[in-house]
């Protein structure tokens, strides 16, 4: 969701863009492959689309036309199968997972496209340690780039069950790669940057009791907001949320608010969805904004 437009698909084959202020459709394009991910540069209103066959960029042409569907231009960036794309604030870089391992089609590496220099670089391997990629490999859930293109953050796991998701970070200036496997385990995606060097995510799984040893994690069975200092690796728990609320899917608003949801269901048990509440945290005060019967597929905050 950008400042004025939202991109979506209703059949996983067709990309549609609507100006949600005028409620007019401004773009529609049928693709010959399954649409799997849509990400956005909110300020520039440029959408990254990952399909089962390629990676695309849908750009706003900045020419408002009331009577046609050509306000946006779709460009094919690369061939292949990609996941969890994110685009930098200056629209120069796209970071995403790539399925490109010949030994294991489920293994995911992290790659970065430089659209200015038209280059592609592999940032993190799909392999974990010295294990065989056929047995232990990376699965990426989420990627993010900070505002000044210094840090890339990703949330990933191995195929072990139950899922143990941790945070990794790459300093693009120095090339340093950090895997915060111990203290960021049980992280829930997505998250967001609260400053240039700090990343907000939620950590903890209420229904993981009895599934393993999570002694390295503070209060592992409550999902709570946590801030990770990417330089030091230290965590700071945000203690402004009541104990009876489990926090998921934080979004950082430009008014210094943090929006999040509390969903009463177990993430890996089918059809156990009761309701979803959307909250705002600002100046240490919690406000319930909406209560939805059932689950939600996505939500966002409209930038001012």
C-alpha positions as CSV (number, residue, x, y, z in Angstrom):
1,X,0.0,0.0,0.0
2,X,1.5,3.3,-1.1
3,X,0.4,6.9,-0.5
4,X,-2.4,6.7,-2.9
5,X,-2.5,3.2,-4.4
6,X,-2.8,-0.4,-3.4
7,X,-1.8,-3.4,-5.5
8,X,-3.4,-6.8,-5.1
9,X,-4.4,-9.9,-6.9
10,X,-7.8,-11.6,-6.6
11,X,-7.0,-14.8,-8.5
12,X,-3.1,-15.1,-8.2
13,X,-2.7,-14.5,-11.9
14,X,-3.7,-10.8,-12.4
15,X,-2.1,-7.8,-10.8
16,X,-4.6,-4.9,-10.1
17,X,-3.8,-1.4,-8.8
18,X,-6.5,0.8,-7.3
19,X,-6.3,4.5,-6.2
20,X,-8.0,4.0,-2.8
21,X,-8.6,7.8,-2.5
22,X,-10.6,8.0,-5.7
23,X,-11.6,4.3,-5.6
24,X,-10.7,4.0,-9.3
25,X,-8.8,1.1,-10.9
26,X,-5.7,2.5,-12.6
27,X,-3.9,-0.6,-13.7
28,X,-4.7,-4.3,-14.5
29,X,-2.4,-6.9,-16.0
30,X,-2.8,-10.6,-16.5
31,X,0.4,-12.7,-16.0
32,X,1.1,-16.2,-17.2
33,X,2.4,-17.3,-13.8
34,X,1.2,-17.5,-10.2
35,X,1.6,-14.2,-8.2
36,X,3.1,-15.1,-4.8
37,X,4.4,-11.9,-3.2
38,X,3.8,-8.1,-3.5
39,X,5.9,-5.5,-1.7
40,X,5.9,-1.7,-2.0
41,X,8.1,1.4,-1.8
42,X,5.3,3.5,-0.1
43,X,6.7,6.9,-1.0
44,X,7.5,6.3,-4.6
45,X,4.6,3.8,-5.0
46,X,6.7,1.2,-6.8
47,X,5.6,-2.4,-6.3
48,X,7.9,-5.5,-6.4
49,X,6.1,-8.6,-7.5
50,X,7.5,-12.1,-7.1
51,X,5.8,-14.9,-9.2
52,X,6.5,-18.6,-9.7
53,X,8.7,-17.7,-12.7
54,X,10.1,-14.2,-12.3
55,X,10.6,-10.9,-10.4
56,X,8.8,-7.8,-11.6
57,X,8.8,-4.1,-10.7
58,X,5.6,-2.1,-11.2
59,X,6.5,1.6,-11.5
60,X,4.3,4.6,-11.2
61,X,4.7,6.7,-14.3
62,X,3.6,9.9,-12.5
63,X,1.3,10.8,-15.2
64,X,-2.3,10.9,-13.9
65,X,-4.8,9.7,-16.5
66,X,-8.4,9.5,-15.6
67,X,-9.7,7.4,-18.5
68,X,-7.1,4.7,-19.1
69,X,-5.2,1.9,-17.3
70,X,-1.7,3.0,-18.1
71,X,-0.7,4.9,-15.0
72,X,1.8,2.1,-14.1
73,X,4.5,0.3,-16.1
74,X,5.5,-3.3,-15.4
75,X,9.1,-4.4,-15.9
76,X,10.5,-7.9,-15.7
77,X,13.7,-7.7,-13.5
78,X,14.8,-11.3,-13.5
79,X,13.9,-14.9,-14.4
80,X,13.5,-17.5,-11.6
81,X,11.6,-18.2,-8.5
82,X,11.9,-15.6,-5.7
83,X,10.2,-14.9,-2.4
84,X,9.8,-12.2,0.3
85,X,11.0,-9.2,-1.8
86,X,11.6,-5.8,-0.3
87,X,12.7,-2.6,-2.1
88,X,14.9,0.2,-0.8
89,X,13.5,3.7,-0.1
90,X,15.4,5.1,-3.1
91,X,14.2,2.2,-5.3
92,X,17.8,1.3,-6.1
93,X,17.9,-2.1,-4.4
94,X,15.6,-5.1,-4.3
95,X,16.4,-7.8,-1.8
96,X,14.7,-11.2,-1.8
97,X,15.0,-14.9,-1.4
98,X,15.9,-17.1,-4.4
99,X,15.2,-20.8,-5.0
100,X,18.2,-21.7,-7.1
101,X,19.9,-24.7,-5.5
102,X,20.2,-27.7,-7.8
103,X,20.4,-30.2,-4.9
104,X,17.4,-28.9,-3.1
105,X,14.6,-26.9,-4.7
106,X,13.3,-25.8,-1.3
107,X,16.5,-24.2,-0.1
108,X,16.5,-20.3,-0.3
109,X,19.5,-18.0,-0.6
110,X,19.4,-14.2,-0.1
111,X,20.1,-12.1,-3.2
112,X,20.2,-8.4,-3.9
113,X,19.5,-6.6,-7.2
114,X,21.2,-3.2,-7.9
115,X,18.8,-1.7,-10.4
116,X,21.1,1.3,-11.0
117,X,24.1,-0.8,-12.0
118,X,22.0,-3.7,-13.3
119,X,23.8,-6.3,-11.1
120,X,22.8,-9.2,-8.9
121,X,24.7,-10.3,-5.8
122,X,24.3,-13.3,-3.5
123,X,24.4,-12.1,0.1
124,X,23.6,-15.2,2.2
125,X,23.9,-18.9,1.3
126,X,21.0,-21.3,1.5
127,X,23.3,-23.6,3.3
128,X,23.5,-23.7,7.1
129,X,26.9,-24.5,8.6
130,X,28.5,-27.7,7.4
131,X,25.3,-29.6,7.0
132,X,24.1,-31.1,3.8
133,X,21.8,-28.7,1.9
134,X,19.5,-31.7,1.3
135,X,18.8,-32.0,5.0
136,X,19.4,-28.6,6.6
137,X,18.8,-25.4,4.6
138,X,17.5,-21.8,4.9
139,X,13.9,-20.9,4.5
140,X,13.3,-17.1,4.3
141,X,10.1,-15.6,5.8
142,X,10.7,-11.8,5.5
143,X,13.3,-9.2,4.3
144,X,13.7,-5.5,5.0
145,X,16.1,-2.7,4.1
146,X,16.6,0.3,6.3
147,X,16.1,3.9,5.0
148,X,19.8,4.7,4.3
149,X,20.6,1.3,2.7
150,X,23.0,0.3,5.5
151,X,21.2,-2.7,7.0
152,X,19.4,-5.6,5.4
153,X,17.4,-7.8,7.9
154,X,15.9,-11.1,7.2
155,X,13.9,-13.6,9.3
156,X,14.6,-17.3,8.4
157,X,14.4,-20.8,9.7
158,X,15.5,-24.4,8.9
159,X,13.0,-27.1,8.0
160,X,13.0,-28.4,11.6
161,X,9.6,-28.6,13.3
162,X,8.2,-26.7,15.1
163,X,9.5,-23.7,13.3
164,X,12.3,-21.8,15.0
165,X,12.6,-18.4,13.2
166,X,15.6,-16.1,13.9
167,X,16.9,-12.8,12.7
168,X,20.0,-12.3,10.5
169,X,21.5,-8.9,9.4
170,X,23.9,-7.7,6.8
171,X,25.8,-4.4,7.0
172,X,26.0,-3.3,3.4
173,X,28.7,-0.8,4.1
174,X,31.2,-3.2,5.7
175,X,29.8,-6.5,4.4
176,X,29.5,-7.9,7.9
177,X,27.0,-10.7,8.3
178,X,25.3,-11.5,11.6
179,X,23.2,-14.5,12.6
180,X,21.4,-13.8,15.8
181,X,20.3,-17.4,16.2
182,X,20.2,-17.7,20.0
183,X,18.6,-14.5,21.4
184,X,16.2,-13.8,18.5
185,X,14.7,-17.3,18.1
186,X,10.9,-17.6,18.0
187,X,10.7,-14.3,16.1
188,X,7.5,-13.6,14.3
189,X,7.5,-11.9,10.9
190,X,7.2,-9.2,9.7
191,X,9.0,-6.5,11.6
192,X,10.1,-2.9,10.9
193,X,13.0,-0.5,11.5
194,X,12.5,2.0,14.4
195,X,15.8,3.7,13.7
196,X,18.8,3.3,11.4
197,X,20.4,0.6,13.6
198,X,17.4,-0.8,15.5
199,X,14.8,-3.4,14.3
200,X,11.5,-4.0,15.9
201,X,10.0,-7.5,15.8
202,X,7.8,-9.7,18.0
203,X,9.2,-12.7,19.8
204,X,7.6,-15.7,21.5
205,X,5.0,-18.3,20.7
206,X,2.2,-18.9,23.2
207,X,1.6,-22.5,22.2
208,X,5.1,-23.8,22.1
209,X,5.1,-25.1,25.7
210,X,6.5,-28.6,25.7
211,X,8.0,-28.4,22.2
212,X,11.6,-27.8,23.2
213,X,14.2,-25.9,25.3
214,X,13.8,-22.1,24.8
215,X,15.9,-21.1,27.8
216,X,17.9,-18.5,25.8
217,X,14.7,-16.5,25.2
218,X,13.1,-14.2,27.7
219,X,9.5,-15.2,28.4
220,X,9.3,-17.5,25.3
221,X,5.6,-18.3,25.5
222,X,4.3,-14.8,25.2
223,X,4.6,-12.9,21.9
224,X,5.9,-9.4,22.8
225,X,7.5,-6.5,21.0
226,X,11.3,-6.5,21.1
227,X,13.9,-4.1,19.7
228,X,17.2,-5.5,18.4
229,X,20.3,-3.3,18.3
230,X,21.9,-4.5,15.1
231,X,25.3,-3.2,16.1
232,X,25.5,-4.9,19.5
233,X,23.0,-7.7,19.2
234,X,21.3,-6.7,22.4
235,X,17.5,-6.9,22.9
236,X,15.2,-4.4,24.6
237,X,11.7,-5.6,25.5
238,X,9.0,-3.0,25.0
239,X,7.1,-3.3,28.3
240,X,4.2,-1.1,27.4
241,X,1.8,-3.8,26.4
242,X,-0.5,-5.5,28.9
243,X,0.4,-9.1,29.7
244,X,-2.9,-10.5,28.3
245,X,-2.1,-9.2,24.8
246,X,0.1,-11.2,22.4
247,X,1.7,-8.9,19.9
248,X,2.1,-9.8,16.2
249,X,2.9,-8.0,12.9
250,X,4.2,-4.6,14.2
251,X,4.1,-1.6,11.8
252,X,6.0,1.6,12.6
253,X,3.9,4.6,11.8
254,X,5.4,7.9,10.8
255,X,3.8,9.5,13.9
256,X,6.0,7.4,16.2
257,X,3.1,5.0,16.8
258,X,3.5,1.2,16.6
259,X,0.5,-0.7,15.2
260,X,0.1,-4.4,15.8
261,X,-2.4,-7.2,15.9
262,X,-3.4,-9.8,18.6
263,X,-4.7,-12.9,16.9
264,X,-6.4,-15.7,18.9
265,X,-5.2,-18.7,17.0
266,X,-2.3,-21.1,16.8
267,X,-0.2,-20.4,13.7
268,X,0.4,-24.0,12.6
269,X,-2.9,-25.6,13.5
270,X,-5.5,-25.3,10.7
271,X,-8.7,-23.4,11.1
272,X,-8.1,-22.3,14.8
273,X,-8.9,-18.6,14.2
274,X,-11.2,-16.9,16.7
275,X,-10.7,-13.1,16.2
276,X,-8.2,-10.5,15.4
277,X,-7.7,-7.2,17.2
278,X,-5.7,-4.2,15.7
279,X,-4.1,-1.9,18.3
280,X,-2.0,1.3,18.3
281,X,0.7,2.0,20.8
282,X,1.7,5.6,21.2
283,X,3.2,7.5,24.2
284,X,3.0,4.2,26.2
285,X,-0.8,4.1,25.7
286,X,-2.6,1.2,24.1
287,X,-5.7,1.9,21.9
288,X,-7.9,-0.8,20.3
289,X,-8.7,0.3,16.8
290,X,-10.6,-2.6,15.3
291,X,-11.8,-6.0,16.2
292,X,-12.3,-8.5,13.3
293,X,-14.2,-11.7,13.5
294,X,-11.7,-14.3,12.1
295,X,-8.2,-13.8,10.7
296,X,-6.8,-11.2,8.3
297,X,-4.6,-11.8,5.3
298,X,-2.9,-8.4,5.4
299,X,-3.1,-4.9,6.9
300,X,-1.1,-1.7,6.6
301,X,-1.0,1.9,7.7
302,X,-1.6,4.7,5.2
303,X,1.3,7.2,5.3
304,X,0.3,10.8,5.9
